[in-house]
Amino acid sequence: MKSPCEKFVLEVMPSVRALIAKELIDKYALSQTEAAKIIGITRPAISQYLSARRGSKMIKQLRINPVIRELISRAASTVVKNEATSESITNIICEICQILKSDKHGTLNKKD
């Protein structure tokens, strides 16, 4: 049985990265290369996120939650402004995970 944290990393984190990448490119007009460098992934990974070949599994569920949308925006904003620290991004990611864990019927609470 996977822990909620394992499920988050495997099932949700790619969608979080995809949404952050999309925000960096759409809202802040960064190139795919710039967004990849900021997030710490490759440019081809960014391309796959944008074309929904990677990370699309949870995007709809993340987008419908206004609190999660705000957290994604905050993460993108702090990264772009060079205000992001490992701790600040980790805190945002943990907040998203806590929100999803509190959803009794959500992905993180389903039995394997």
Protein Blocks (a to p, Z undefined) as FASTA:
>chain_A
ZZfklmmmmmmmmmmmmmmmmmmmmmnopafklmmmmnopafklmmmmmnopgoklmmmm
mmmpmklmmmmmmmmmmmmnopacfklmmmmmmmmmmmmmmmmkbmklpcZZ
